Amino acid sequence: MIPVLICALLSLTVAESDLDKLYPELEHSRTIYVTENGPQLSVAAEQMKVVSRRGGNATLPCKIQMDQSMTPSRKMRIKWTKMTSDYLKEVDVFVAMDYHKRSYGSFHGRVHLQSSSPMDASLVITEITLEDYGRYKCEVIDGLEDGTVVVSLDLEGVVFPYYPRLGRYNLNFYDAERACRDQDAVVASFDQLYDAWRGKLDWCNAGWLSDGSVQYPITNPREPCGGKNMAPGVRNYGLRDKDKNHYDVFCFTSHYKGRFYYLIHPSKLTYDEAVQACQKDDAQIAKVGQMYAAWKLLGFDRCDAGWLADGSVRYPISNPRRRCSPTEAAVRFSGFPDKKHKLYGVYCFKGQH
């Protein structure tokens, strides 16, 4: 045991001797503490949610905050990404480093930095689309320093339940995406459905949402809709198989550029005649999403049932009255009649380019 102790003491003496040669100015009694400064760069947003509309513009805030000892370098990189609806991936939107700037995908040519100052990394989005809704991440990297902040872009609009002529519970997730797109809409998010539920949307059929979950909003609990003893809320079936499971869908649409109107015509029309009548008026037969947008966002009110592009017959009531949705403001649905029946008028849409 004694020889081992002697060797240890000799090793320590040698180590101390080497330190003396390398750092002769150090005193043996001095203790040295190494401390690490906090982050010298961070980013912040003065508002975490920005609200706009389809066709409008929006500025997503992102301000760079730096320690006074630092100045922005020419190699500072600003990167904006958009999170997918399930938050599992990020899609590139815009990257800037010095004079080099690049926009990606559907954002190409529609996004740029506000650049009101060297410390402003805010992103301007123009000609907003329905697909632009969601959460965006601003990331700033300067050498070893970096910072991130997440900002939400919300859209004014309306959520509506939808199923096609095939009938209820016939859409897998990808069919649901196409069905909404065909009606000038996109699949709604949970947040959009939740806001609609808070606005008194009550619908007893389960529908797809953009994150792949299946849910439905109930404001008036009743036996066929989860049970009358359950509290009001958004009922949740959870995430479902996007290929194998079939449900309805909740769609979302926003403001449009154009004119939605009921075509004054001397007689009732078959579906084919309705399509032709709109074309003769330099318009197209309207879509379901356009009727919902006109009703919800513009207060459109008409007590005449009319054909729409999907072959359904509906009419929008903003002012409830006898024989015209007496109990509530709503888009009334008359089903998918035989297209050869001459029983209805038509709603048209004339777009602005």
C-alpha positions in Angstrom: 0.0 0.0 0.0 2.9 2.4 0.9 4.6 2.1 -2.6 1.3 2.9 -4.3 0.9 6.1 -2.1 4.5 7.1 -2.9 3.8 6.8 -6.6 0.6 8.9 -6.4 2.5 11.7 -4.5 5.3 11.6 -7.1 2.7 11.9 -9.9 1.0 14.9 -8.2 4.4 16.6 -7.7 5.3 16.2 -11.4 1.9 17.5 -12.5 2.2 20.6 -10.2 5.8 21.1 -11.5 4.5 21.1 -15.1 1.8 23.6 -14.2 4.5 25.9 -12.6 6.5 25.8 -15.8 3.5 26.5 -18.0 1.8 29.2 -15.8 4.6 30.7 -13.5 2.4 33.7 -12.6 -0.3 31.5 -10.9 -0.3 31.3 -7.1 -1.0 27.9 -5.7 -3.6 29.2 -3.3 -5.7 30.8 -6.1 -8.9 29.1 -7.2 -10.0 29.7 -10.8 -13.8 29.7 -11.7 -14.8 29.4 -15.4 -18.3 30.9 -16.0 -20.4 30.9 -19.2 -22.3 33.9 -20.3 -26.0 33.6 -21.1 -27.3 33.7 -24.7 -26.2 36.8 -26.5 -28.8 36.5 -29.3 -32.6 35.8 -29.0 -35.7 36.5 -31.1 -39.2 37.7 -30.0 -42.6 38.4 -31.4 -44.8 41.3 -30.1 -47.8 39.2 -31.0 -48.0 35.4 -31.2 -51.1 35.3 -33.6 -51.7 37.3 -36.7 -55.2 37.3 -38.3 -55.8 37.9 -42.0 -58.0 36.6 -44.9 -57.6 34.8 -48.2 -56.2 37.3 -50.8 -54.9 39.6 -48.1 -51.4 40.3 -46.7 -49.9 39.6 -43.3 -46.7 40.4 -41.4 -45.4 37.7 -39.1 -43.4 39.5 -36.4 -39.8 38.4 -35.5 -37.4 40.9 -33.8 -33.8 40.1 -33.2 -32.4 40.9 -29.8 -28.6 41.0 -29.3 -26.2 41.6 -26.5 -24.8 45.2 -26.8 -21.3 43.7 -27.3 -22.5 42.0 -30.5 -23.2 43.4 -34.0 -25.0 41.4 -36.7 -22.6 39.7 -39.0 -22.9 39.3 -42.8 -23.2 35.6 -42.2 -26.3 35.9 -40.0 -29.0 33.5 -41.4 -32.7 34.1 -41.1 -34.9 31.1 -41.8 -38.7 30.9 -41.8 -40.4 27.5 -41.9 -44.1 26.4 -41.7 -45.1 23.5 -39.4 -47.3 20.8 -40.9 -50.8 20.4 -39.3 -49.5 17.4 -37.3 -46.4 19.4 -36.2 -44.1 16.5 -37.2 -42.4 18.3 -40.1 -41.3 21.8 -41.2 -41.7 23.1 -44.7 -39.2 25.7 -45.9 -40.7 29.1 -46.6 -37.9 31.7 -46.8 -34.2 31.9 -46.2 -32.0 35.0 -46.1 -28.3 35.5 -45.5 -26.7 38.9 -46.4 -27.8 39.7 -49.9 -28.8 36.1 -50.7 -32.6 35.5 -50.4 -34.8 32.6 -51.5 -38.5 31.6 -51.2 -39.7 28.1 -51.6 -42.6 26.1 -53.0 -46.1 27.8 -53.0 -44.5 30.8 -51.2 -42.2 31.6 -54.1 -42.6 35.3 -55.1 -45.1 35.9 -52.3 -42.9 36.4 -49.2 -40.1 38.8 -48.2 -38.6 40.2 -45.1 -40.0 43.5 -43.8 -36.5 44.7 -42.9 -37.5 47.9 -41.2 -34.2 47.7 -39.4 -31.2 45.4 -39.2 -32.8 43.7 -36.3 -36.1 43.1 -38.0 -36.6 39.5 -39.3 -40.4 39.8 -39.7 -41.9 38.0 -42.7 -44.4 39.6 -45.1 -46.8 37.2 -46.9 -48.8 38.5 -49.8 -51.8 37.1 -51.7 -52.6 34.8 -48.8 -54.2 31.4 -49.6 -56.2 29.0 -47.5 -53.2 26.7 -47.3 -51.1 29.5 -45.6 -53.1 29.1 -42.4 -50.9 27.6 -39.6 -47.9 28.0 -37.4 -44.6 29.5 -38.6 -41.1 29.4 -37.0 -38.6 32.2 -37.3 -35.0 31.0 -36.7 -32.0 33.3 -36.6 -28.5 31.9 -36.5 -25.3 34.0 -36.1 -22.2 31.9 -35.6 -22.7 29.9 -32.4 -25.7 32.0 -31.3 -29.3 31.2 -32.4 -32.9 31.9 -31.4 -36.4 30.9 -32.5 -40.0 32.0 -32.1 -43.3 30.6 -33.4 -46.1 32.7 -34.7 -49.6 31.6 -35.8 -51.3 32.9 -39.0 -55.1 32.7 -38.5 -57.7 33.4 -41.2 -61.1 34.9 -41.0 -63.5 32.3 -42.4 -66.2 29.7 -41.9 -66.1 25.9 -41.1 -68.8 23.8 -42.7 -69.5 20.0 -42.6 -69.5 18.3 -46.0 -70.3 15.0 -47.6 -70.7 14.3 -51.4 -73.5 12.7 -53.5 -72.2 9.3 -52.5 -73.6 9.9 -49.0 -72.3 10.0 -45.5 -69.2 8.3 -44.3 -67.8 7.7 -47.7 -64.5 9.7 -47.6 -61.1 8.5 -46.6 -58.7 11.3 -45.6 -57.4 11.9 -49.1 -60.9 11.9 -50.6 -61.8 14.4 -47.9 -59.0 16.7 -49.0 -60.2 16.6 -52.6 -63.8 17.1 -51.6 -63.0 20.3 -49.7 -60.7 21.5 -52.5 -63.5 21.0 -55.1 -65.7 23.2 -53.0 -63.2 26.1 -52.8 -62.1 25.1 -49.3 -59.5 23.1 -47.4 -59.8 20.5 -44.6 -60.4 22.4 -41.3 -57.9 22.3 -38.4 -58.9 21.4 -34.9 -58.5 25.0 -33.8 -60.9 26.1 -36.6 -63.5 23.5 -35.6 -63.1 24.4 -31.9 -63.7 28.1 -32.7 -66.8 27.1 -34.8 -68.1 25.0 -31.9 -67.7 28.1 -29.6 -69.7 29.9 -32.3 -72.6 27.3 -31.7 -71.8 24.9 -34.6 -73.6 21.6 -33.7 -73.1 18.6 -36.0 -73.7 15.0 -35.1 -71.6 13.4 -38.0 -67.9 12.7 -37.4 -65.6 14.3 -39.9 -61.9 14.4 -40.8 -59.7 17.3 -39.6 -56.4 18.4 -41.2 -54.2 16.6 -38.5 -55.8 13.2 -39.5 -58.1 13.1 -36.5 -61.9 12.6 -36.7 -64.1 14.7 -34.5 -67.5 16.5 -34.3 -68.9 19.5 -32.4 -71.9 19.2 -30.1 -73.5 22.2 -28.4 -76.8 20.4 -27.6 -76.0 17.0 -26.1 -78.4 14.2 -27.1 -78.6 10.5 -27.2 -77.5 9.7 -30.7 -74.5 12.2 -30.5 -72.4 10.8 -27.7 -75.2 10.7 -25.0 -77.4 13.4 -23.6 -75.7 13.3 -20.2 -72.3 14.3 -21.7 -71.1 17.9 -21.5 -71.1 20.0 -24.7 -67.8 19.8 -26.5 -65.9 18.6 -29.5 -66.2 14.8 -29.6 -62.9 13.1 -30.6 -62.4 9.7 -32.3 -58.7 10.3 -32.3 -56.3 9.7 -35.2 -57.7 7.3 -37.8 -56.2 5.3 -40.7 -56.2 7.8 -43.6 -56.6 5.1 -46.2 -59.0 2.6 -44.6 -61.4 4.7 -42.5 -64.2 6.6 -44.0 -66.1 9.6 -42.6 -67.4 13.0 -43.6 -65.2 16.1 -43.5 -65.1 19.5 -42.0 -64.0 22.1 -44.5 -62.8 25.7 -44.0 -63.1 28.6 -46.5 -62.4 32.3 -46.3 -63.1 35.5 -48.2 -63.1 35.3 -52.0 -62.5 37.8 -54.8 -65.6 37.9 -56.9 -69.4 38.0 -56.8 -71.7 35.3 -55.5 -75.3 35.6 -56.6 -78.6 34.0 -57.3 -79.3 34.1 -61.1 -82.7 35.5 -61.9 -84.1 33.2 -64.6 -87.6 32.9 -66.1 -87.9 29.2 -65.3 -86.7 26.5 -63.0 -83.7 24.5 -64.3 -82.2 21.0 -64.5 -78.6 20.7 -63.3 -77.2 20.9 -66.8 -79.4 23.9 -67.7 -78.2 25.6 -64.5 -74.5 25.1 -65.4 -75.2 26.6 -68.9 -77.2 29.5 -67.5 -74.3 30.6 -65.3 -71.9 30.3 -68.3 -74.2 32.4 -70.4 -73.9 35.1 -67.7 -70.1 34.9 -68.0 -69.9 33.1 -64.6 -69.7 29.6 -63.3 -72.1 27.6 -61.2 -71.1 28.3 -57.5 -69.4 26.0 -55.1 -70.6 25.0 -51.6 -67.7 26.9 -50.0 -68.5 30.1 -51.9 -72.1 29.9 -50.6 -70.9 29.5 -47.0 -68.5 32.3 -47.3 -71.1 34.7 -48.7 -73.6 33.7 -46.0 -71.2 33.8 -43.0 -68.9 36.7 -44.0 -71.1 38.9 -46.1 -74.6 38.1 -44.6 -76.0 36.8 -47.9 -79.6 35.9 -47.6 -81.9 34.3 -50.2 -84.9 32.0 -49.6 -84.6 30.3 -53.1 -83.2 26.8 -53.3 -80.6 26.6 -56.1 -78.2 24.2 -57.7 -74.5 24.2 -56.8 -71.5 22.7 -58.6 -71.5 19.4 -56.6 -75.1 18.7 -57.6 -76.5 19.6 -54.3 -79.4 22.1 -53.7 -79.0 24.7 -50.9 -80.0 28.2 -49.9 -78.4 30.7 -47.4 -80.5 32.3 -44.7 -79.0 35.1 -42.6 -82.4 36.5 -41.4 -84.5 33.6 -40.1 -88.2 33.8 -40.9 -91.2 31.7 -41.5 -90.7 29.2 -44.3 -87.1 30.3 -44.5 -85.2 28.6 -41.7 -87.5 30.0 -38.9 -85.3 28.9 -36.0 -81.8 29.9 -37.0 -79.5 31.5 -39.5 -78.0 28.7 -41.6 -77.2 27.3 -45.0 -80.2 25.1 -45.7 -79.5 21.8 -47.5 -82.2 20.1 -49.7 -80.0 17.1 -50.6 -78.7 15.8 -53.9 -81.8 15.6 -56.2 -82.0 13.9 -59.6 -80.1 16.3 -61.9 -82.9 16.0 -64.5 -85.5 17.6 -62.2 -86.6 21.1 -63.3 -87.4 22.3 -59.8 -84.7 24.7 -58.8 -82.8 27.9 -59.6 -79.1 28.3 -59.6 -76.4 30.2 -57.7 -73.5 31.5 -59.8 -70.0 32.9 -59.0 -68.2 35.4 -61.1 -64.5 35.6 -60.1 -62.2 38.6 -60.2 -58.7 38.2 -61.6 
